Amino acid sequence: MLVALGFLMVAVFMFLIMSKRATPVVGLIAVPVAFGIAAGAGLGIGDMITDGIKSLAPTAALLFFAIIFFGIMIDVGLFDPLVKLILRLVRNDPMRLVVGTAVLAMVVSLDGDGSTTFIIVTSALLPLYMKLKVSPVVLTVVAGLANGAMNIVPWGGPTVRAAAALNISPSDVFVPMIPSLVVGLVVVLLFAIQLGYSERRRIGTLVLTDERLLVSAGSGRSRAKSGGNGDTPRTGGGSGAAGSDDGQGFVDGLDPQRPTLRPKLLWFNALVTVALLVVLVMDVLPIPVLFMVAASIALTVNFPRVKEQQEAITRHSSSIVSVVAMVFAAAVLTGVFQGTGMVEAMAQWLLEIIPSALGPHLAVITGILSLPFTFFMSNDAFYFGVMPVLAETAATYGIEPVEMARASITGQTFHMQSPLVPAILLLVTLAGVPLADHHKKVLWRAALVSLSMLVIGVVLGQIPW
């Protein structure tokens, strides 16, 4: 019963989101509540949801103050030089912009935190996407793929969880998987090239169409003045060439005359940002605390007046509300999944239906299962709840725990696109992209990246076939 309800709940949720019949917030709340009650949770569903909210409250705090901090850094002009440099390198070429997005996301993802990566990437590159009329969905897809592939670094979380759950060394899990990571990143770059080429062709077609329409409109006016029959032009509202800055001489959102700029504080803001990222990697303090402190310092120094501080927070309030609302909504799904026992029931059912003849191939099966499992449950639930059972079963077939751990981390590119991952909710919100549009373009690509990493691990012998 719980297994059927669990899979049906997932199917209904994905259908509502992908078909745009409900927003992610509504889907994440209404669907789990309905299925939780159907599963017999009764009034206990309140405690389940509360437990889910408690578990995600630190994440909500992190995103709240991270948006404020990096929003302030954008306002005061910290990223303006970087954007201008990238613009010179891109040279109004969508292909270079999309590939540059992948490279930047890979580099920034070295800090192991997806939220930070997505804030920096969107802050630096979204204005360029708007300027060149490149679809923001391409940005979310490429950044999501790059960060997902990089998520297997030991300090990123999944590798450490897998190692801790199976009592092995994280380095024994990660180091042999470096070739798989490299291949995964290459696949991401190939997707970036393909998307960039597609956007280059699309934008070129738009520009050519606009030019023809403008010429047609001009010819129509000329014929009208000369007394010709002069058919009324169907449109004169072409948007101009791609990459136009509307004569203002600056990238959209980076007005060099905006009143929030603080050029005299550039080095101070840069120092605070670097210090924040360094301390974040050192793991000295909880990440939410770091961003709370950093945001308060940034507000106080850059906007010393109370009114200015209130205005700075208000400027980014829409992003804050959207992201935090989705995080707490995701807590409802997580709480119901865990509280009703659906996760355990689904995992046990899958283990039971695996034929004994496939036992020797359990490592590969685990790698494949890691895609849907980590998409619909947290990494903690998968690595600490499901993996020990899988590893114990695999041991009877002579498969080592470290080999199972390596297989289990290959699904992280797919995992990072889950609506249960706060970072991806932050990415689509900052880019102004509906989650459904992101999923339509990213899921099959993420699956191919994850499977390519699994295949390389098998070919090189790091994961037993």
C-alpha positions in Angstrom: 0.0 0.0 0.0 2.7 2.5 1.0 4.8 1.5 -2.1 1.9 2.2 -4.4 1.0 5.5 -2.7 4.6 6.6 -2.7 5.1 6.0 -6.5 1.7 7.5 -7.2 2.4 10.6 -5.2 5.6 11.1 -7.1 3.8 10.6 -10.4 1.0 13.0 -9.6 3.5 15.6 -8.3 5.7 15.4 -11.5 2.6 15.5 -13.7 1.3 18.7 -12.1 4.6 20.4 -12.3 5.6 19.3 -15.8 2.2 20.2 -17.2 2.2 23.5 -15.3 -1.1 22.7 -13.7 0.3 23.7 -10.3 3.2 25.8 -9.1 6.0 24.0 -7.3 4.9 25.5 -4.0 1.4 24.2 -4.4 2.4 20.8 -5.7 5.0 20.3 -2.9 2.3 21.0 -0.3 -1.0 19.8 -1.6 0.1 16.5 -3.1 2.0 15.1 -0.1 -0.7 16.2 2.3 -3.4 14.4 0.3 -1.3 11.2 0.0 -0.2 11.4 3.6 -3.8 11.4 4.8 -4.5 8.6 2.4 -1.6 6.6 3.9 -3.3 6.9 7.3 -1.2 9.7 8.8 -4.2 11.4 10.3 -3.4 14.3 12.6 0.1 13.0 12.9 0.8 14.5 9.5 1.3 17.8 11.4 4.3 16.4 13.3 5.7 14.8 10.1 5.6 18.2 8.3 7.1 20.0 11.4 10.0 17.5 11.4 10.6 18.2 7.7 10.5 22.0 8.3 13.0 21.7 11.2 15.4 19.7 9.0 15.3 22.4 6.3 15.1 25.5 8.4 18.9 26.0 8.3 18.8 25.7 4.5 16.1 28.3 4.4 18.1 30.7 6.6 21.2 30.1 4.3 19.3 31.0 1.2 17.6 34.0 2.8 20.8 35.7 3.8 22.9 34.4 0.8 20.4 36.2 -1.5 20.7 39.3 0.5 24.5 39.2 0.6 25.1 38.5 -3.1 22.3 40.8 -4.0 24.1 43.6 -2.2 27.3 42.7 -4.0 25.5 43.1 -7.3 24.0 46.4 -6.3 27.3 47.9 -5.2 29.1 46.8 -8.4 31.4 44.0 -7.2 30.6 41.8 -10.2 30.6 44.6 -12.8 34.3 44.2 -13.8 33.8 40.4 -14.1 30.8 40.8 -16.3 32.6 43.3 -18.5 35.6 41.0 -18.8 33.3 38.0 -19.8 31.5 40.2 -22.3 34.8 41.0 -24.0 35.6 37.3 -24.1 32.2 36.4 -25.3 32.2 39.0 -28.1 28.4 38.8 -28.5 28.6 35.1 -29.3 26.0 32.9 -27.6 28.2 29.9 -28.1 31.0 31.3 -26.1 28.6 32.6 -23.5 27.0 29.2 -22.9 30.4 27.3 -22.8 31.7 30.1 -20.5 28.7 29.4 -18.2 29.7 25.7 -18.0 33.3 26.5 -17.2 32.5 29.2 -14.6 30.0 26.9 -12.9 32.6 24.1 -12.8 35.2 26.3 -11.2 32.9 27.9 -8.7 31.5 24.5 -7.8 34.9 23.6 -6.3 33.7 25.2 -3.1 31.2 22.3 -2.7 28.1 24.5 -2.2 25.5 24.6 -5.0 23.7 27.7 -3.7 26.9 29.8 -3.8 27.7 28.5 -7.2 24.3 29.4 -8.7 24.2 32.9 -7.0 27.6 33.8 -8.5 26.9 32.3 -11.9 23.5 34.0 -12.3 24.9 37.3 -10.9 27.7 37.4 -13.4 26.1 36.0 -16.5 22.3 36.5 -16.4 22.7 40.1 -17.6 24.7 38.9 -20.6 22.0 36.3 -21.4 19.4 39.1 -21.4 21.6 41.3 -23.5 22.3 38.7 -26.1 18.7 37.4 -26.0 19.9 33.9 -25.0 17.2 31.8 -23.2 17.8 31.8 -19.4 16.7 28.2 -19.5 20.0 27.4 -21.1 21.8 29.1 -18.2 20.0 26.9 -15.6 20.5 23.7 -17.6 24.2 24.2 -18.1 24.9 25.5 -14.6 22.8 22.7 -13.1 24.6 20.0 -15.1 28.1 21.4 -14.3 27.4 21.7 -10.6 25.7 18.3 -10.4 28.7 16.6 -11.9 31.1 18.4 -9.5 28.9 17.5 -6.6 30.9 14.2 -6.1 33.9 16.1 -4.7 34.6 14.8 -1.2 33.7 18.1 0.5 30.5 18.4 -1.4 28.4 16.0 0.7 27.4 12.8 -1.1 30.8 11.2 -1.1 31.3 11.9 2.6 27.8 10.5 3.3 28.4 7.4 1.4 31.8 6.9 3.1 30.3 7.5 6.6 27.4 5.2 6.0 29.6 2.3 4.9 32.5 3.1 7.3 35.1 3.7 4.6 37.5 6.5 3.6 36.1 9.3 1.4 39.4 9.4 -0.6 39.0 5.7 -1.4 35.6 6.5 -2.9 36.5 9.7 -4.8 40.0 9.4 -6.1 39.3 6.3 -8.3 36.3 8.1 -9.7 38.2 11.1 -10.9 38.3 9.8 -14.5 34.5 9.4 -14.4 34.3 13.0 -13.2 36.4 14.2 -16.0 34.3 12.4 -18.6 31.2 13.7 -17.0 32.5 17.3 -17.3 33.4 16.7 -20.9 29.8 15.5 -21.6 28.5 18.7 -19.9 30.8 20.8 -22.1 29.5 18.9 -25.2 25.9 19.7 -24.1 27.0 23.4 -23.6 28.4 23.5 -27.1 25.2 21.9 -28.5 22.9 24.4 -26.6 25.2 27.3 -27.5 25.1 26.4 -31.2 21.3 26.0 -31.1 21.0 29.5 -29.5 23.3 31.0 -32.0 21.2 29.7 -34.9 17.9 30.8 -33.2 19.1 34.3 -32.4 20.6 34.7 -35.9 17.2 33.7 -37.4 15.5 36.3 -35.1 17.9 39.0 -36.1 17.5 38.2 -39.8 13.7 38.2 -39.4 13.8 41.5 -37.6 15.9 43.1 -40.3 13.5 41.9 -43.0 10.5 43.2 -41.1 12.2 46.6 -40.6 13.2 46.7 -44.3 9.6 45.8 -45.2 8.2 48.5 -43.0 10.6 51.0 -44.4 9.6 50.1 -48.0 6.0 50.3 -47.1 6.4 53.9 -45.8 8.4 54.8 -48.9 5.7 53.5 -51.2 3.1 55.4 -49.2 5.0 58.6 -49.6 5.4 58.1 -53.3 1.7 57.4 -53.8 2.1 53.7 -54.4 -0.4 51.1 -53.3 1.7 50.7 -50.1 0.3 47.7 -48.2 0.3 48.3 -44.5 3.2 46.5 -42.9 2.1 43.7 -40.6 4.6 44.7 -38.0 7.2 47.3 -37.3 8.0 46.2 -33.8 11.2 44.3 -34.3 13.4 44.2 -31.3 16.6 45.0 -33.1 19.7 43.0 -33.3 20.6 40.5 -30.7 23.0 42.0 -28.1 21.5 45.5 -28.4 21.8 47.5 -25.2 19.1 50.0 -26.4 21.6 52.7 -26.8 22.4 53.0 -23.1 25.9 51.6 -23.4 25.6 49.0 -20.6 24.5 45.5 -20.0 20.9 45.2 -18.7 20.9 45.5 -14.9 24.5 46.9 -14.7 23.8 50.6 -15.2 27.1 52.4 -14.4 25.1 55.3 -13.0 22.9 53.3 -10.6 22.8 55.0 -7.2 23.6 51.8 -5.3 27.2 51.7 -6.7 30.0 51.9 -4.1 33.2 52.2 -6.1 35.3 53.3 -3.1 34.3 50.1 -1.2 35.1 47.7 -4.1 38.2 46.2 -2.4 36.5 46.0 0.9 33.5 44.1 -0.6 35.9 41.9 -2.6 37.8 41.1 0.6 34.6 40.2 2.5 33.4 38.0 -0.3 36.7 36.1 -0.6 36.9 35.7 3.2 33.4 34.4 3.2 34.2 31.7 0.6 37.5 30.8 2.3 35.8 30.3 5.7 33.0 28.4 4.0 35.4 25.9 2.5 37.3 25.6 5.8 34.0 24.6 7.4 34.7 26.6 10.6 31.2 27.7 11.2 27.8 26.6 9.9 27.1 28.0 6.5 23.8 29.8 7.5 25.7 31.6 10.3 28.4 32.7 7.9 26.0 34.3 5.5 24.0 35.9 8.3 27.2 37.6 9.6 28.4 38.5 6.1 25.0 40.0 5.1 25.0 42.1 8.3 28.5 43.4 7.6 27.7 44.1 3.9 24.5 46.0 4.8 26.1 48.1 7.6 29.2 49.2 5.6 27.6 49.8 2.2 24.3 51.2 3.4 24.9 52.8 6.8 21.5 54.4 7.0 18.5 52.3 8.2 16.3 53.4 5.3 19.0 52.3 2.8 19.3 48.9 4.5 15.6 48.4 4.3 15.5 49.4 0.6 18.4 47.0 -0.1 16.5 44.1 1.5 13.3 45.0 -0.3 15.0 45.1 -3.7 15.6 41.3 -3.4 12.5 40.4 -1.4 10.8 38.7 -4.4 13.6 36.2 -4.8 13.8 35.6 -1.1 10.1 34.9 -0.7 10.0 32.6 -3.8 13.0 30.5 -2.7 12.2 30.3 1.0 8.6 29.4 0.2 9.7 26.5 -2.0 12.2 25.3 0.6 9.5 25.0 3.3 7.1 23.5 0.8 9.7 20.9 -0.1 9.9 20.2 3.7 6.3 19.0 3.4 7.1 16.4 0.8 10.2 15.3 2.7 8.4 15.0 6.0 5.5 13.0 4.6 7.9 10.7 2.7 9.9 10.0 5.9 7.0 10.1 8.4 4.7 7.7 6.6 7.5 5.2 5.9 7.0 5.5 2.2 10.8 5.8 1.6 11.6 2.7 3.4 8.8 0.7 1.9 9.7 1.8 -1.7 13.4 1.0 -1.1 12.6 -2.5 0.4 10.2 -3.2 -2.5 12.8 -2.5 -5.1 15.3 -4.7 -3.3 12.9 -7.5 -3.2 12.0 -7.4 -6.9 15.7 -7.6 -8.0 16.2 -11.2 -9.2 18.9 -13.1 -7.5 20.5 -13.7 -10.9 21.2 -10.0 -11.0 23.0 -10.0 -7.6 26.5 -10.0 -9.1 25.5 -6.8 -11.0 24.2 -5.0 -7.9 26.8 -2.3 -8.0 25.7 -1.2 -11.5 22.1 -1.6 -10.5 22.8 0.7 -7.5 24.3 3.3 -9.8 21.2 3.2 -12.0 18.9 3.3 -9.0 20.8 6.3 -7.5 19.2 8.5 -10.2 15.5 8.1 -9.2 16.3 7.4 -5.5 18.3 10.6 -4.9 15.8 12.6 -7.1 12.9 11.8 -4.8 14.6 11.6 -1.5 17.4 13.5 0.3 21.0 12.3 0.2 20.8 11.6 3.9 17.8 9.3 3.4 19.5 7.5 0.5 23.0 7.1 1.9 22.1 6.4 5.5 18.8 4.5 4.9 19.1 2.7 1.6 22.8 2.2 1.0 23.6 0.1 4.0 20.9 -2.4 3.0 22.2 -2.4 -0.6 25.8 -2.8 0.5 25.0 -5.7 2.9 23.1 -7.5 0.1 26.0 -6.9 -2.3 28.6 -8.3 0.1 27.0 -11.7 -0.3 28.0 -11.6 -4.0 31.6 -10.4 -3.2 31.1 -6.7 -4.0 33.1 -4.4 -1.7 31.4 -1.6 0.2 33.7 1.0 -1.4 32.7 -0.2 -4.9 29.0 0.2 -4.0 29.8 3.7 -2.7 31.5 4.7 -6.0 28.5 3.5 -7.9 26.1 5.4 -5.6 27.6 8.8 -6.2 27.3 8.7 -10.0 23.6 9.8 -9.9 24.4 13.1 -8.3 24.0 15.1 -11.6 20.5 13.9 -11.8 19.9 14.4 -8.0 20.9 18.0 -8.2 17.9 18.8 -10.5 15.4 17.5 -7.9 12.8 20.0 -6.5 13.9 18.7 -3.1 17.3 20.4 -3.6 17.1 24.0 -2.4 20.0 25.1 -4.6 18.2 24.2 -7.8 15.1 26.1 -6.6 17.3 29.1 -6.0 18.8 28.8 -9.5 15.5 28.8 -11.3 14.2 31.6 -9.2 17.2 33.9 -9.7 17.1 33.2 -13.5 13.3 33.7 -13.7 12.8 30.2 -15.2 9.8 28.0 -14.4 10.9 24.7 -12.8 9.0 22.8 -15.4 10.9 24.4 -18.3 14.1 23.6 -16.6 13.2 20.0 -16.1 12.1 19.5 -19.7 15.5 20.4 -20.9 17.8 19.2 -18.1 16.5 15.8 -16.9 17.5 13.6 -19.9 20.8 15.4 -20.2 21.5 14.9 -16.5 20.6 11.3 -16.8 23.1 10.9 -19.7 25.9 12.7 -17.7 25.3 10.4 -14.7 25.2 7.2 -16.8 28.3 8.2 -18.6 30.1 8.5 -15.3 28.8 5.1 -14.3 29.9 3.5 -17.6 33.4 4.9 -17.3 33.6 3.6 -13.7 32.7 0.2 -15.0 35.0 0.2 -18.0 38.0 1.3 -15.8 37.2 -1.4 -13.2 36.4 1.0 -10.3 32.8 -0.3 -10.3 32.4 -4.1 -10.8 30.2 -5.2 -13.6 
